[in-house]
Amino acid sequence: MNKYEPEIIRVREPRVACDGSGDIPAALGHPRIWLQIDEKGYVDCGYCDRHFVLVGGPADTGKN
């Protein structure tokens, strides 16, 4: 069993930017990329594996 669980970020807009830095801007992250949430209601960052979920979308469980 894999103990790694990606960070889940609930967002209100279907287009999101990710730079992997977290709470400290540009701190040990990755290049900023733009991601688009589709009909599944979520998108994963290819660099840091963050999982962006659209609030109220089909993948939104209301957690986090």
Secondary structure, 3 states (H helix, E strand, C coil): CCCCCCCEEEECCCEEEECCCCCCCCCCCCCCEEEECCCCCEEECCCCCCEEEECCCCCCCCCC
